[in-house]
Amino acid sequence: MKLKKLHTLLISSFIPPFLATLFVSVFLFFLVQIVITYLDELIGKGLKTLDLFQLFAYAWTAIIPQCIPLAVLLASIMTFGNLAENYELAAMKSSGLSLFRIMKPLILLIILLGGLTFLFNNFVLPVVHLKSSSLLYDIRQKKPSVNIKEGIFYSGIDNYTIRVGSKSKNKDTLKDVIIYDHSDNNGNTIQNYAKSAKMTTTSDTSNLVIFLFNGNLYETKPNQAGSQKTKALTILNYKRLQVNIELNDFKLKRTDESLFKGHEEMMNIWQIDSVSDSTRRKVASLDKNFYNQSKEYFFARSRFLNPSEKKHPMVMVDSAIKSISSQEDYNRVYEYALNVTRNNIGSIENANHNKKMEIDSLLRFDIEWHKKIVVCFACIVLFFIGAPLGAIIKKGGLGLPVVTAVFFFLAYYILTEAFMALAIEGEIKPWLGLWAPLIIFLPISVFLTYKAAKDSVLFDATTYILFFEKFKRKKLNENSANL
């Protein structure tokens, strides 16, 4: 019964800081990676609130797995720091419980969290990436919304040029409006001048509606005989005229999501395995074809050689050179050899290019495969750094624990980005690039856990001060004895 209460206490102490840290870190990553990065592409597009909400919701969801390790690290430091600061951890140890026994419920919780993170990365995240990528692509392709400035001819609408002399303070009334209509693809044949106007859009934003007041419309068109030299002029004086302009190019057009499914981020690990296997077979096929091509076509290709002779290529070449009897034959052989060499160089470069493309694709798939799994184990490793640190520094709250957690997470994040860059460039294997940070942090977690289990004063400055004072006194005594 007491152990159950202890487990409940630990879990209830861990979950609130974990959720709070997860929310704050996701929000900060969201601001940096999404809002600041894509702000210029979102402003001025006239996007619907629903489209923006969907894009931000997808982006927010995709960031969650990146922030879970940080939330685990900070929450574990704060939890055990509070327990140690309030002497609750000491009381548990004095009752005969070891540090591992105390940490057991949270260890199980972190393992469960790692499993859920894997399921999220493998099944939910590909769908989120697919929808967010397709939506972001469509937003990038969308034209900016109509923004007509004073005194400037605006030609952003196909087949129309609009100029506004001035706008009222609330911008609902336009003055000195000029509209050039080129929709008949026959030049500037329709010209519209109005003293004032009001502009709005239809409810589905498919049309721009302009109400013109006190103006003149001039239209020129060929006469009925069809002569291009003589044109008829029509003049219309009006007090009120409505002009409708289609805005189909300004609407958000959705692209078929199936076009994006070939990207590695839109696949689970089994789909990545299947594509990787087919890519490896394709690379092997390219190597085999290149070998056969080299064997059959790249050596000693000349009409002066006897294909039936089973001799070394250089011997056959020497024999062919000796058989040349005139300068004309020499020039012909020289041009033929030059053309063959150029063709062979082109074939080799093309084969290398095709192989490099497939290898780069295989590299991206392997990196994404490991990326879906490594974050699950990162939660466990960082927990075994955070929990012992909290027990050693014996500080809770948002002071020293936050600084310590941010320091370790930044170190982990920098190492992850550095090794991943090496993996993307092909300098190291993908598995090493993704797992190297955890390999580095694993002995640190073992060391800190060992020190916390032994009640080490690793971060107690007083201990180090006393040690140096003792060492200093020892040296002084030795010097006095020598004198």
Phi, psi and omega in degrees: 000317180296321179295323178295320178294323178295317178298317179297320179298314181295314182294318179292335176280334184274319189296313181301310177295330177296311181294319180296315179295320179298316180296313182295316182293320177297319179297316180294316177296324178297317179297317185284312188278332186248299188297308182291321183291316187253013184299317182296331181277346181261330183288138175080007179269353180063038183286148175288153178300322181296320180295317178295319179297318178296315180298315181292324179294317178296315181296317179300315181295321182292337182278339186308311182300329180293331186264349181298315178302319178297318179296320178295315182299310183291318181295322180291320177297315182294320182296306183284335173294318176295318179297318181288322181294325180268010178063016176287324178293320177296321179295320178295316180293324180292338178276002175103004180271134176278167180297322180293324178293323179291321183281350188307310181298323179287328176298314178297321179295320180291322177297318176297318179297320177298319177296317178295324177296320177297315179299321178296314180295327188273328186244323184271314186299319177302320179293318179297315178298321180297311182290319181291321180294317179293320179293317179295322177298315180295323178295321179294327181280342183289140177289151175297152179294160182296124180222091183267119181264158182292135174072011182234135177287122181259121182239026181288341178267128181302134174072009179222145171231127186234138175229135179241126180291313180202164179235153175288171183299318178272004173061022177264348179237133181249145180241146176051067184265134176236131179231122174255123183255116179248021189292340179273004178056036179229033179089195184274075187266339181237121180236132184234125180237128180223146179286327180210164181198162171233141186236136178208178176233158176290168185298329179264010179055024179274343182222143172264124184250123180240122176262114182260142182231136174052071182215185179228142177240127180243128181227126176247138180207154181301151178288175186295335180287346177088009179287135180277344182279321180258128182233147179268141180248127178246130180240129179237120174262129185223158172261330178211129181217135179255129178242125178253127180238125181291140179238038182298326181289345181265356179277152178282113180261126183273134179269149178299124184293339181295340179290342183258358188288347181279354180282147185296330181289344181264015183236154171271177188293330180286322175293321177297318178300317181296314180293322180296319179298316179294325178293320177296320177295324179293320177297317178297322178294320178297319178297318181294316179296320179294322178296315180294320178296318178296319183291324187267331190238337189273351185246125168052051178272106180202142179288351178274350182267152178262108184298338183282345181282129180263069181238165176298141182306319182294324177296319179293322179294315178301318180296321180291322180295320180293336181279354180285125186249347183219164178295327179295317177295322179297314179297321180294318178294320180298313179296321179295316180296322179295317178295318179298317180297317178298317178297320180294319178298317177298319179295319179295315180297320178294319179294318178295321179296314179297319180293320180296321178298317180292321179294319177297320177296317178297323179297316179296320179294318179295320179296316181294325179299312180289328181297326181291337185257324190297327182295332179294316180284335176297324177300317183291314182296316181290333175294319180284357168265316184290314183297311176296324178298317178298320180291331183277313184284338175055044177225132176251194177081203187250017182268255182301322178301319181294316179299315180296316181296317180296322179298311182293322181291321176298319177298316178295318182294317180295317177297319179298313180294321181294312181290327178293323177298319177296322179293319180295323179283353179082012180287327178227168179293148179302319182295324179289321179297326181273328185263348182302316178301320179290325177297324179288319184280341182299310178296329177295318179294321178295317180297313181294321178295319178297315180296320179293323179294331180268010180056046181286148176259056188297324183250021178270111183297328181300322180299317181289325177296314179297323180296314181291325176295318178297319179295322180294316178297323180296319179294321179295320178296320180294320180293321178296321180293324178292328178288000000 
